[in-house]
Amino acid sequence: MAISLDWYSTPLYYDIIFDADTKKEATFLEDVYRLYGKVKGKSALRVLEPACGSARLMLELAKRGWQTYGFDLSSEMIKFSQKRMKKHESHLWVDRMESFVVPGKVKFPLAHTLVSTFKYLLTEADAVAHLQRVAEGLLQGGVYVLGVHLTDYANLTEEHERWAESRGGVDVVCNIHSWAADPKTRLEKVRSRLRITKAGETKQQETTWNFRTYSAAQMRALLKKVPTLELVACYDYTHTLENMRELDDSYSDCVTILRKR
């Protein structure tokens, strides 16, 4: 039987599952910034990651010379991240996506939230507030890379994804289920189940939550409410520049490139 437990309270297992594509994602972020960033004059390689989780991308970008800033609502994630970032210049703190405050009012040429963490913002007001906060924190010409899984409201079937990864004698299997979204409330139920095997013993834990959903039209309507951020390109979760897309409903894993005017 799986016990009910917030998977963000077990950051090591979360990190093991999602670390596989970290280097590829970091390269994508750097490539996107070089291609779309229009910050005038010389600017430090400084990057902000809202909802930074286990700081896997912060660590990789720090190794590449970036000054990294990140926050997360989970204090367990931040404690885990602070330990792993001790040898690098970084700033980590507990904060909310819709109301965060950057220490020292630092401005950034690059910010990113690559996975669908943005969908934890369950109201339009909070989503707009987050985008406005990011826009305020960017230098003019700076870039925000925002990944959001778009929803097909006509799809009434249960979706399932599975990952299996290992590190240091710890095996983790992650199954994520999502149910059909309600087009009126724009909420979808999601459940993650982790099976962790270590030293011959296996345990299971599960977390359930709601995501706010977006079609391509709903995402476009949201972005219009923050005109300081200009939509300059879209990609998918292959995280390669060759796969440029339109912001439409022909695919689900959408990465929008937003630039501060």
Contacts in CASP RR format, 6 or more apart in sequence:
PFRMAT RR
TARGET T0000
AUTHOR 0000-0000-0000
METHOD contacts of the structure
MODEL  1
MAISLDWYSTPLYYDIIFDADTKKEATFLEDVYRLYGKVKGKSALRVLEP
ACGSARLMLELAKRGWQTYGFDLSSEMIKFSQKRMKKHESHLWVDRMESF
VVPGKVKFPLAHTLVSTFKYLLTEADAVAHLQRVAEGLLQGGVYVLGVHL
TDYANLTEEHERWAESRGGVDVVCNIHSWAADPKTRLEKVRSRLRITKAG
ETKQQETTWNFRTYSAAQMRALLKKVPTLELVACYDYTHTLENMRELDDS
YSDCVTILRKR
1 204 0 8 1.000
2 193 0 8 1.000
2 204 0 8 1.000
2 205 0 8 1.000
2 206 0 8 1.000
3 203 0 8 1.000
3 204 0 8 1.000
3 205 0 8 1.000
3 206 0 8 1.000
4 205 0 8 1.000
4 206 0 8 1.000
4 207 0 8 1.000
4 208 0 8 1.000
5 205 0 8 1.000
5 206 0 8 1.000
5 207 0 8 1.000
6 74 0 8 1.000
6 207 0 8 1.000
7 13 0 8 1.000
7 14 0 8 1.000
7 192 0 8 1.000
7 194 0 8 1.000
7 205 0 8 1.000
7 207 0 8 1.000
8 14 0 8 1.000
8 53 0 8 1.000
8 72 0 8 1.000
8 73 0 8 1.000
8 74 0 8 1.000
8 76 0 8 1.000
8 77 0 8 1.000
8 207 0 8 1.000
9 74 0 8 1.000
9 76 0 8 1.000
10 76 0 8 1.000
10 194 0 8 1.000
10 205 0 8 1.000
11 53 0 8 1.000
11 54 0 8 1.000
11 74 0 8 1.000
11 76 0 8 1.000
11 77 0 8 1.000
11 80 0 8 1.000
11 81 0 8 1.000
12 54 0 8 1.000
12 80 0 8 1.000
12 170 0 8 1.000
13 170 0 8 1.000
13 172 0 8 1.000
13 194 0 8 1.000
13 196 0 8 1.000
14 53 0 8 1.000
14 54 0 8 1.000
14 77 0 8 1.000
15 54 0 8 1.000
15 56 0 8 1.000
15 80 0 8 1.000
16 165 0 8 1.000
16 166 0 8 1.000
16 167 0 8 1.000
16 170 0 8 1.000
16 172 0 8 1.000
17 163 0 8 1.000
17 165 0 8 1.000
17 172 0 8 1.000
17 174 0 8 1.000
17 194 0 8 1.000
18 54 0 8 1.000
18 56 0 8 1.000
18 115 0 8 1.000
18 163 0 8 1.000
19 56 0 8 1.000
19 165 0 8 1.000
19 167 0 8 1.000
20 163 0 8 1.000
20 165 0 8 1.000
21 239 0 8 1.000
22 56 0 8 1.000
22 57 0 8 1.000
22 60 0 8 1.000
23 60 0 8 1.000
24 239 0 8 1.000
25 57 0 8 1.000
25 60 0 8 1.000
25 114 0 8 1.000
25 239 0 8 1.000
26 57 0 8 1.000
26 60 0 8 1.000
26 61 0 8 1.000
26 64 0 8 1.000
27 239 0 8 1.000
28 235 0 8 1.000
28 239 0 8 1.000
28 240 0 8 1.000
28 241 0 8 1.000
29 47 0 8 1.000
29 57 0 8 1.000
29 61 0 8 1.000
29 110 0 8 1.000
29 112 0 8 1.000
29 114 0 8 1.000
29 145 0 8 1.000
30 61 0 8 1.000
30 64 0 8 1.000
31 241 0 8 1.000
32 143 0 8 1.000
32 145 0 8 1.000
32 233 0 8 1.000
32 235 0 8 1.000
32 241 0 8 1.000
32 257 0 8 1.000
33 109 0 8 1.000
33 110 0 8 1.000
33 143 0 8 1.000
35 241 0 8 1.000
36 143 0 8 1.000
36 232 0 8 1.000
36 233 0 8 1.000
36 257 0 8 1.000
36 259 0 8 1.000
37 109 0 8 1.000
37 110 0 8 1.000
37 141 0 8 1.000
37 142 0 8 1.000
37 143 0 8 1.000
37 259 0 8 1.000
38 140 0 8 1.000
38 141 0 8 1.000
38 142 0 8 1.000
38 259 0 8 1.000
39 109 0 8 1.000
39 139 0 8 1.000
39 140 0 8 1.000
39 141 0 8 1.000
39 142 0 8 1.000
40 140 0 8 1.000
40 141 0 8 1.000
43 109 0 8 1.000
43 139 0 8 1.000
44 67 0 8 1.000
44 109 0 8 1.000
45 65 0 8 1.000
45 66 0 8 1.000
45 67 0 8 1.000
45 109 0 8 1.000
46 66 0 8 1.000
46 67 0 8 1.000
46 68 0 8 1.000
46 69 0 8 1.000
46 106 0 8 1.000
46 108 0 8 1.000
46 109 0 8 1.000
46 110 0 8 1.000
47 58 0 8 1.000
47 61 0 8 1.000
47 66 0 8 1.000
47 67 0 8 1.000
47 68 0 8 1.000
47 69 0 8 1.000
47 108 0 8 1.000
47 109 0 8 1.000
47 110 0 8 1.000
47 111 0 8 1.000
47 112 0 8 1.000
48 69 0 8 1.000
48 70 0 8 1.000
48 102 0 8 1.000
48 108 0 8 1.000
48 110 0 8 1.000
48 111 0 8 1.000
48 112 0 8 1.000
48 134 0 8 1.000
48 137 0 8 1.000
49 55 0 8 1.000
49 57 0 8 1.000
49 58 0 8 1.000
49 68 0 8 1.000
49 69 0 8 1.000
49 70 0 8 1.000
49 71 0 8 1.000
49 111 0 8 1.000
49 112 0 8 1.000
49 113 0 8 1.000
50 70 0 8 1.000
50 71 0 8 1.000
50 97 0 8 1.000
50 100 0 8 1.000
50 111 0 8 1.000
50 113 0 8 1.000
50 117 0 8 1.000
50 130 0 8 1.000
50 134 0 8 1.000
51 71 0 8 1.000
51 72 0 8 1.000
51 73 0 8 1.000
51 97 0 8 1.000
51 113 0 8 1.000
51 117 0 8 1.000
51 118 0 8 1.000
51 120 0 8 1.000
52 58 0 8 1.000
52 70 0 8 1.000
52 71 0 8 1.000
52 72 0 8 1.000
52 77 0 8 1.000
52 81 0 8 1.000
52 92 0 8 1.000
53 72 0 8 1.000
53 74 0 8 1.000
53 77 0 8 1.000
53 81 0 8 1.000
54 77 0 8 1.000
54 80 0 8 1.000
54 81 0 8 1.000
54 84 0 8 1.000
55 68 0 8 1.000
55 70 0 8 1.000
55 77 0 8 1.000
55 80 0 8 1.000
55 81 0 8 1.000
55 84 0 8 1.000
55 85 0 8 1.000
55 90 0 8 1.000
55 92 0 8 1.000
57 112 0 8 1.000
57 114 0 8 1.000
58 68 0 8 1.000
58 70 0 8 1.000
58 81 0 8 1.000
58 85 0 8 1.000
58 90 0 8 1.000
58 92 0 8 1.000
59 68 0 8 1.000
59 84 0 8 1.000
59 85 0 8 1.000
59 88 0 8 1.000
61 68 0 8 1.000
62 68 0 8 1.000
62 85 0 8 1.000
62 88 0 8 1.000
62 89 0 8 1.000
62 90 0 8 1.000
63 88 0 8 1.000
67 89 0 8 1.000
67 90 0 8 1.000
68 85 0 8 1.000
68 88 0 8 1.000
68 89 0 8 1.000
68 90 0 8 1.000
68 91 0 8 1.000
69 90 0 8 1.000
69 91 0 8 1.000
69 92 0 8 1.000
69 102 0 8 1.000
69 103 0 8 1.000
69 106 0 8 1.000
69 108 0 8 1.000
70 81 0 8 1.000
70 90 0 8 1.000
70 91 0 8 1.000
70 92 0 8 1.000
70 93 0 8 1.000
71 78 0 8 1.000
71 92 0 8 1.000
71 93 0 8 1.000
71 94 0 8 1.000
71 95 0 8 1.000
71 100 0 8 1.000
72 78 0 8 1.000
72 81 0 8 1.000
72 94 0 8 1.000
72 95 0 8 1.000
73 94 0 8 1.000
73 95 0 8 1.000
73 96 0 8 1.000
73 97 0 8 1.000
74 94 0 8 1.000
75 94 0 8 1.000
78 92 0 8 1.000
78 93 0 8 1.000
78 94 0 8 1.000
81 92 0 8 1.000
82 92 0 8 1.000
85 92 0 8 1.000
91 103 0 8 1.000
93 103 0 8 1.000
95 101 0 8 1.000
97 117 0 8 1.000
97 118 0 8 1.000
97 120 0 8 1.000
97 121 0 8 1.000
97 126 0 8 1.000
97 130 0 8 1.000
97 133 0 8 1.000
98 121 0 8 1.000
98 126 0 8 1.000
98 127 0 8 1.000
98 129 0 8 1.000
98 130 0 8 1.000
98 133 0 8 1.000
99 129 0 8 1.000
99 133 0 8 1.000
100 133 0 8 1.000
102 137 0 8 1.000
106 137 0 8 1.000
107 137 0 8 1.000
107 138 0 8 1.000
107 139 0 8 1.000
108 137 0 8 1.000
108 138 0 8 1.000
108 139 0 8 1.000
108 142 0 8 1.000
109 138 0 8 1.000
109 139 0 8 1.000
109 141 0 8 1.000
109 142 0 8 1.000
109 143 0 8 1.000
110 142 0 8 1.000
110 143 0 8 1.000
110 144 0 8 1.000
110 145 0 8 1.000
111 134 0 8 1.000
111 137 0 8 1.000
111 138 0 8 1.000
111 143 0 8 1.000
111 144 0 8 1.000
111 145 0 8 1.000
112 144 0 8 1.000
112 145 0 8 1.000
112 146 0 8 1.000
113 144 0 8 1.000
113 145 0 8 1.000
113 146 0 8 1.000
113 147 0 8 1.000
114 145 0 8 1.000
114 147 0 8 1.000
114 239 0 8 1.000
114 255 0 8 1.000
115 147 0 8 1.000
116 147 0 8 1.000
116 148 0 8 1.000
116 149 0 8 1.000
116 211 0 8 1.000
118 127 0 8 1.000
118 130 0 8 1.000
118 146 0 8 1.000
118 147 0 8 1.000
118 148 0 8 1.000
119 148 0 8 1.000
119 149 0 8 1.000
119 211 0 8 1.000
119 212 0 8 1.000
119 213 0 8 1.000
119 214 0 8 1.000
120 209 0 8 1.000
120 211 0 8 1.000
120 212 0 8 1.000
121 127 0 8 1.000
121 130 0 8 1.000
121 212 0 8 1.000
122 187 0 8 1.000
122 210 0 8 1.000
122 212 0 8 1.000
123 212 0 8 1.000
124 222 0 8 1.000
124 225 0 8 1.000
127 212 0 8 1.000
127 222 0 8 1.000
128 222 0 8 1.000
128 225 0 8 1.000
128 226 0 8 1.000
131 144 0 8 1.000
131 222 0 8 1.000
131 223 0 8 1.000
131 225 0 8 1.000
131 226 0 8 1.000
131 229 0 8 1.000
131 258 0 8 1.000
132 226 0 8 1.000
132 228 0 8 1.000
134 144 0 8 1.000
134 229 0 8 1.000
135 144 0 8 1.000
135 226 0 8 1.000
135 228 0 8 1.000
135 229 0 8 1.000
135 260 0 8 1.000
138 144 0 8 1.000
138 260 0 8 1.000
139 260 0 8 1.000
140 260 0 8 1.000
140 261 0 8 1.000
141 259 0 8 1.000
141 260 0 8 1.000
141 261 0 8 1.000
142 259 0 8 1.000
142 260 0 8 1.000
143 257 0 8 1.000
143 258 0 8 1.000
143 259 0 8 1.000
143 260 0 8 1.000
144 229 0 8 1.000
144 257 0 8 1.000
144 258 0 8 1.000
144 259 0 8 1.000
144 260 0 8 1.000
145 255 0 8 1.000
145 256 0 8 1.000
145 257 0 8 1.000
145 258 0 8 1.000
146 255 0 8 1.000
146 256 0 8 1.000
146 258 0 8 1.000
147 237 0 8 1.000
147 253 0 8 1.000
147 254 0 8 1.000
147 255 0 8 1.000
147 256 0 8 1.000
148 214 0 8 1.000
148 219 0 8 1.000
148 254 0 8 1.000
148 255 0 8 1.000
148 256 0 8 1.000
149 252 0 8 1.000
149 253 0 8 1.000
149 254 0 8 1.000
150 214 0 8 1.000
150 215 0 8 1.000
150 216 0 8 1.000
150 219 0 8 1.000
150 249 0 8 1.000
150 251 0 8 1.000
150 252 0 8 1.000
150 253 0 8 1.000
150 254 0 8 1.000
151 181 0 8 1.000
151 188 0 8 1.000
151 213 0 8 1.000
151 214 0 8 1.000
151 215 0 8 1.000
151 252 0 8 1.000
152 215 0 8 1.000
152 249 0 8 1.000
152 252 0 8 1.000
153 181 0 8 1.000
153 183 0 8 1.000
153 213 0 8 1.000
153 215 0 8 1.000
155 180 0 8 1.000
156 180 0 8 1.000
157 180 0 8 1.000
158 177 0 8 1.000
158 178 0 8 1.000
158 179 0 8 1.000
158 180 0 8 1.000
159 177 0 8 1.000
159 178 0 8 1.000
160 175 0 8 1.000
160 176 0 8 1.000
160 177 0 8 1.000
161 175 0 8 1.000
161 176 0 8 1.000
162 173 0 8 1.000
162 174 0 8 1.000
162 175 0 8 1.000
162 176 0 8 1.000
163 173 0 8 1.000
163 174 0 8 1.000
164 171 0 8 1.000
164 172 0 8 1.000
164 173 0 8 1.000
164 174 0 8 1.000
165 171 0 8 1.000
165 172 0 8 1.000
166 172 0 8 1.000
169 198 0 8 1.000
170 196 0 8 1.000
170 197 0 8 1.000
170 198 0 8 1.000
171 196 0 8 1.000
171 197 0 8 1.000
171 198 0 8 1.000
172 194 0 8 1.000
172 195 0 8 1.000
172 196 0 8 1.000
172 197 0 8 1.000
173 194 0 8 1.000
173 195 0 8 1.000
174 192 0 8 1.000
174 193 0 8 1.000
174 194 0 8 1.000
175 192 0 8 1.000
175 193 0 8 1.000
175 195 0 8 1.000
176 190 0 8 1.000
176 191 0 8 1.000
176 192 0 8 1.000
176 193 0 8 1.000
177 190 0 8 1.000
177 191 0 8 1.000
177 193 0 8 1.000
178 188 0 8 1.000
178 189 0 8 1.000
178 190 0 8 1.000
178 191 0 8 1.000
178 211 0 8 1.000
179 188 0 8 1.000
179 189 0 8 1.000
179 190 0 8 1.000
180 188 0 8 1.000
181 187 0 8 1.000
181 188 0 8 1.000
181 213 0 8 1.000
182 188 0 8 1.000
186 212 0 8 1.000
186 213 0 8 1.000
186 214 0 8 1.000
186 218 0 8 1.000
187 210 0 8 1.000
187 211 0 8 1.000
187 212 0 8 1.000
187 213 0 8 1.000
188 210 0 8 1.000
188 211 0 8 1.000
188 213 0 8 1.000
189 208 0 8 1.000
189 209 0 8 1.000
189 210 0 8 1.000
190 208 0 8 1.000
190 209 0 8 1.000
190 210 0 8 1.000
190 211 0 8 1.000
191 206 0 8 1.000
191 207 0 8 1.000
191 208 0 8 1.000
192 206 0 8 1.000
192 207 0 8 1.000
192 208 0 8 1.000
193 204 0 8 1.000
193 205 0 8 1.000
193 206 0 8 1.000
194 204 0 8 1.000
194 205 0 8 1.000
194 206 0 8 1.000
195 202 0 8 1.000
195 203 0 8 1.000
195 204 0 8 1.000
196 202 0 8 1.000
196 203 0 8 1.000
196 204 0 8 1.000
196 205 0 8 1.000
214 222 0 8 1.000
215 249 0 8 1.000
216 247 0 8 1.000
216 248 0 8 1.000
216 249 0 8 1.000
216 254 0 8 1.000
217 249 0 8 1.000
219 247 0 8 1.000
219 254 0 8 1.000
219 256 0 8 1.000
220 231 0 8 1.000
220 247 0 8 1.000
223 229 0 8 1.000
223 231 0 8 1.000
223 256 0 8 1.000
223 258 0 8 1.000
227 261 0 8 1.000
228 260 0 8 1.000
228 261 0 8 1.000
229 258 0 8 1.000
229 259 0 8 1.000
229 260 0 8 1.000
229 261 0 8 1.000
230 258 0 8 1.000
230 259 0 8 1.000
230 260 0 8 1.000
230 261 0 8 1.000
231 247 0 8 1.000
231 256 0 8 1.000
231 257 0 8 1.000
231 258 0 8 1.000
232 257 0 8 1.000
232 258 0 8 1.000
232 259 0 8 1.000
233 244 0 8 1.000
233 256 0 8 1.000
233 257 0 8 1.000
234 244 0 8 1.000
234 245 0 8 1.000
234 246 0 8 1.000
234 247 0 8 1.000
234 254 0 8 1.000
234 255 0 8 1.000
234 256 0 8 1.000
234 257 0 8 1.000
235 241 0 8 1.000
235 243 0 8 1.000
235 244 0 8 1.000
235 245 0 8 1.000
235 254 0 8 1.000
235 255 0 8 1.000
235 257 0 8 1.000
236 243 0 8 1.000
236 245 0 8 1.000
236 251 0 8 1.000
236 253 0 8 1.000
236 254 0 8 1.000
236 255 0 8 1.000
237 253 0 8 1.000
237 255 0 8 1.000
239 255 0 8 1.000
245 251 0 8 1.000
245 254 0 8 1.000
247 254 0 8 1.000
247 256 0 8 1.000
END
